[in-house]
């Protein structure tokens, strides 16, 4: 059985990303750890990753909010998991390639609702937003494949079990019998047992209900505040029929042999049937709300060039390729 740390020999920067945690925040539930410092990845006092602007790394807190800028929203792919430094995220590459300002609004493990809440919390700081670019999708599919019947009306989010565990521990700390019961359960049932039933195919109805709400709100925001809105479906190797490089083949082999649940679930996400159903849903709804939509799985190089560090995150080359393809579509 391989250990997830075995991949550090191929992608040593992942050691830093594996050590980054999240901190609970109002409304969005959690956000990137604040004030994280390393030679690979750095966050500011709010948890935003540093942005390369005019050859300088600038924190969100030190931005000139009077100047026109664009915002890049998404999960850990936008944050830049897998890049070797802050200069090589998608927003940083967009800044380097254009000389314009693209701000990194990437939230680790964020779903579409959290992306919207993050934007709502901070967008009025900016005097003029030129465009909002959303590069997303995988996290919503991931959560959709975890059966969430107990909280269906509220929606799912990452680290939910951890949140409820902490909350229930606080509620029950004075309840002797519940504490005894929980202790017994821990001894009988190992913590690594999956509590959620994993589905093989996405629940289109649930995804459709979610995106109907989210995309209609985005469309209204873009009209009301006069910014261009573009949605990009993020790439996954099996969705784009990529010929794997030697490095990608070895990395996926390591991940497949670990007991890490998330990487095993990403294999299910990557099936063609899930991709086609999800893609058609996004095409229909973005067309309905007149939102520009592009599928990066149809844009990226399918050759054996090394782009991915796992099934959803990329390396420096991969993020540069995404940035260049984004520019082709928005210009």
C-alpha positions in Angstrom: 0.0 0.0 0.0 1.5 3.3 -1.1 1.5 6.4 1.1 0.3 9.7 -0.2 3.7 11.2 0.8 5.4 9.0 -1.8 4.4 11.5 -4.4 6.7 14.1 -2.9 9.6 12.6 -4.8 7.9 13.7 -8.0 6.0 16.8 -6.8 7.8 18.1 -3.7 5.7 21.2 -3.5 2.7 19.1 -2.6 4.2 18.7 0.9 3.3 22.4 1.6 -0.2 22.1 0.1 -0.9 19.0 2.2 0.1 21.0 5.3 -2.3 23.9 4.6 -5.5 23.7 6.7 -8.7 25.7 6.7 -10.1 28.0 9.3 -13.8 28.4 10.0 -15.3 31.7 8.8 -18.8 33.2 8.9 -21.1 32.4 6.0 -18.6 30.6 3.9 -18.0 28.0 6.6 -14.3 28.0 6.2 -11.5 29.6 4.2 -7.7 29.1 3.5 -5.5 29.3 6.6 -4.4 32.9 7.1 -0.7 34.0 7.2 0.6 30.7 5.9 4.3 31.3 4.9 6.6 29.1 2.8 8.8 29.1 -0.3 5.9 27.6 -2.3 2.6 29.1 -1.1 1.7 32.1 1.0 -1.5 33.6 2.3 -2.3 37.0 3.8 -4.0 37.9 7.0 -7.4 37.1 5.5 -6.4 33.8 3.9 -6.2 35.0 0.3 -3.2 33.8 -1.7 -0.7 36.5 -2.8 -1.2 37.9 -6.3 1.6 38.7 -8.8 0.9 42.3 -9.9 3.5 44.2 -11.9 6.3 41.8 -10.9 5.4 42.2 -7.2 3.6 39.8 -4.9 0.7 41.7 -3.4 -1.7 40.6 -0.6 -5.4 41.1 -1.0 -5.3 43.5 2.0 -2.8 45.8 0.2 -4.6 46.0 -3.1 -5.4 49.4 -4.7 -9.2 48.9 -4.8 -9.7 52.1 -6.8 -8.0 50.5 -9.9 -9.9 48.4 -12.3 -9.4 44.6 -11.9 -10.9 41.2 -12.7 -11.6 38.5 -10.2 -10.8 34.8 -10.7 -13.1 32.5 -8.6 -13.0 28.8 -7.9 -11.7 26.1 -5.5 -8.2 24.8 -5.0 -7.4 24.8 -8.7 -7.8 28.6 -8.8 -6.0 28.9 -5.5 -3.2 27.1 -7.3 -2.7 23.7 -5.6 0.3 22.1 -7.3 2.1 25.3 -8.4 5.7 25.7 -7.3 5.2 29.3 -6.1 2.7 32.1 -5.9 3.8 33.5 -9.2 2.5 30.5 -11.1 -1.2 30.3 -10.3 -3.8 31.0 -13.0 -4.5 34.6 -11.8 -0.7 35.3 -11.6 -0.2 34.0 -15.1 -3.1 36.2 -16.3 -1.4 39.2 -14.7 1.9 38.4 -16.3 0.4 37.7 -19.8 -1.8 40.9 -19.9 -0.4 43.5 -17.5 -3.9 43.8 -16.1 -5.0 42.9 -12.6 -6.5 39.5 -11.9 -7.2 38.8 -8.2 -7.0 35.3 -6.8 -10.4 34.4 -5.1 -9.5 30.7 -4.9 -10.9 28.9 -1.8 -9.6 25.5 -0.9 -12.4 22.9 -1.2 -15.0 25.6 -2.1 -18.3 24.6 -3.8 -20.3 27.0 -6.1 -22.3 28.4 -3.2 -19.2 29.3 -1.2 -17.7 30.9 -4.3 -20.7 33.2 -4.5 -20.7 34.0 -0.8 -17.0 34.8 -0.9 -17.6 37.2 -3.8 -20.6 38.8 -2.0 -18.5 39.4 1.1 -15.7 41.3 -0.6 -16.7 42.6 -4.1 -17.9 46.0 -3.0 -14.4 46.9 -1.9 -13.6 47.2 -5.6 -14.4 50.4 -7.4 -14.6 48.8 -10.8 -14.7 45.0 -11.6 -14.0 44.4 -15.3 -14.9 40.7 -15.3 -15.5 37.7 -13.1 -14.0 34.5 -14.3 -15.2 31.3 -12.6 -13.1 28.2 -13.1 -14.9 25.5 -11.2 -17.0 22.3 -11.2 -15.2 19.3 -9.7 -16.0 20.1 -6.1 -19.8 20.3 -6.8 -19.7 16.9 -8.6 -17.6 15.5 -5.7 -20.2 16.6 -3.1 -23.0 15.4 -5.3 -21.6 11.9 -5.3 -21.7 11.8 -1.5 -25.3 11.0 -0.4 -26.4 14.0 1.6 -30.1 13.2 2.2 -30.1 14.6 5.8 -29.1 18.1 4.6 -30.4 18.1 1.1 -32.2 21.4 1.3 -29.2 23.2 2.8 -26.6 21.8 0.5 -23.4 19.9 1.1 -19.9 21.2 1.9 -16.4 19.8 2.5 -15.3 19.1 6.1 -19.0 18.8 7.1 -18.4 15.8 9.4 -15.6 17.7 11.1 -17.9 20.7 11.7 -20.7 18.6 13.1 -18.3 16.6 15.3 -17.0 19.8 16.9 -20.5 21.3 17.3 -21.9 18.1 18.8 -18.9 17.7 21.1 -19.7 21.2 22.5 -23.4 20.5 22.8 -22.8 17.2 24.6 -19.8 17.9 26.7 -21.9 17.9 29.9 -24.0 14.9 28.9 -22.3 12.0 30.6 -24.2 9.2 28.9 -23.7 10.6 25.4 -20.0 10.9 26.1 -19.8 7.3 27.1 -21.8 6.3 24.1 -19.5 8.2 21.7 -16.4 6.7 23.4 -17.8 3.2 22.7 -18.7 4.0 19.1 -15.1 5.2 18.5 -13.7 1.9 19.8 -16.1 -0.2 17.8 -16.3 1.8 14.6 -13.0 3.0 13.1 -12.9 6.7 12.2 -11.9 5.9 8.6 -15.2 4.2 7.8 -17.1 6.3 5.2 -20.3 7.5 6.7 -21.7 8.8 3.4 -22.9 6.5 0.7 -20.9 7.1 -2.4 -22.9 7.2 -5.6 -21.5 6.0 -9.0 -23.4 8.6 -11.0 -24.2 12.2 -10.3 -27.7 13.2 -9.3 -28.7 15.5 -12.1 -31.8 16.8 -10.4 -29.9 17.9 -7.3 -27.2 19.5 -9.4 -29.7 21.3 -11.6 -31.5 22.7 -8.5 -28.2 24.0 -7.1 -27.1 25.7 -10.4 -30.4 27.2 -11.2 -30.1 29.2 -8.0 -26.4 30.0 -8.3 -26.3 30.9 -12.0 -29.4 33.1 -11.9 -27.9 35.1 -9.0 -24.6 35.4 -10.9 -26.4 36.6 -14.0 -28.3 39.3 -12.0 -25.1 40.4 -10.3 -23.2 40.8 -13.5 -26.0 42.9 -15.0 -26.5 45.0 -11.9 -22.8 45.8 -11.3 -21.8 45.8 -15.0 -19.1 43.2 -15.1 -18.5 40.5 -17.7 -19.1 37.0 -16.3 -17.5 33.9 -17.8 -17.8 30.4 -16.5 -15.1 27.8 -17.3 -15.5 24.1 -16.5 -12.2 23.0 -15.0 -10.2 20.2 -16.6 -9.9 16.6 -15.4 -7.6 14.2 -17.3 -10.2 11.6 -18.1 -12.7 14.2 -19.1 -10.3 15.6 -21.7 -9.1 12.2 -22.9 -5.5 13.1 -22.1 -2.6 10.9 -22.9 -0.9 10.7 -19.5 2.8 11.7 -19.2 5.1 9.4 -17.4 4.9 11.6 -14.3 1.1 11.7 -14.3 1.0 7.9 -14.7 3.3 7.4 -11.7 1.4 9.9 -9.6 -2.0 8.4 -10.3 -0.6 5.0 -9.5 0.6 6.2 -6.1 -2.7 7.9 -5.4 -4.7 4.8 -6.5 -2.8 2.6 -4.1 -3.4 4.8 -1.0 -6.3 4.7 1.3 -7.1 8.3 0.7 -10.8 8.5 0.1 -10.8 11.8 -1.8 -8.5 10.6 -4.6 -10.4 7.3 -4.9 -13.7 9.3 -5.3 -12.0 11.5 -8.0 -11.7 8.4 -10.1 -15.5 8.1 -10.0 -16.0 11.8 -10.9 -13.8 11.3 -13.9 -16.1 8.8 -15.7 -17.3 9.8 -19.1 -20.9 9.5 -18.3 -20.6 11.9 -15.3 -18.7 14.3 -17.5 -21.2 14.3 -20.3 -24.3 14.7 -18.1 -22.6 17.5 -16.1 -21.4 19.3 -19.2 -24.8 19.3 -20.8 -26.4 20.6 -17.6 -23.9 23.5 -17.5 -24.4 24.3 -21.2 -28.2 24.4 -20.8 -28.2 26.6 -17.7 -25.5 29.0 -18.8 -27.3 29.4 -22.1 -30.6 30.0 -20.2 -29.1 32.8 -18.2 -27.0 34.2 -21.0 -23.6 33.5 -19.3 -20.5 32.8 -21.4 -19.4 29.2 -21.0 -16.4 27.3 -22.1 -15.2 23.8 -21.4 -11.5 23.7 -20.7 -11.5 20.0 -21.3 -12.0 20.8 -24.9 -9.3 23.5 -25.0 -6.2 22.0 -23.3 -3.4 20.0 -24.9 -4.3 16.3 -24.8 -0.7 15.2 -25.6 1.7 13.6 -23.1 2.8 17.0 -21.8 3.0 16.9 -18.0 0.1 19.1 -16.7 -1.5 17.4 -13.7 -0.1 16.6 -10.2 -3.3 14.7 -9.4 -6.7 14.2 -11.0 -7.9 17.8 -10.4 -4.8 19.9 -9.6 -2.1 21.0 -12.0 1.6 22.0 -12.1 3.1 25.3 -13.3 2.8 24.3 -17.0 -0.8 23.2 -16.5 -1.8 26.5 -14.9 0.0 28.5 -17.6 -1.8 26.5 -20.3 -5.2 27.2 -18.6 -4.4 31.0 -18.3 -3.5 31.2 -22.0 -6.7 29.3 -23.0 -8.8 31.6 -20.8 -7.3 34.6 -22.5 -8.1 33.2 -25.9 -11.7 32.9 -25.0 -12.2 36.3 -23.2 -10.4 38.4 -25.8 
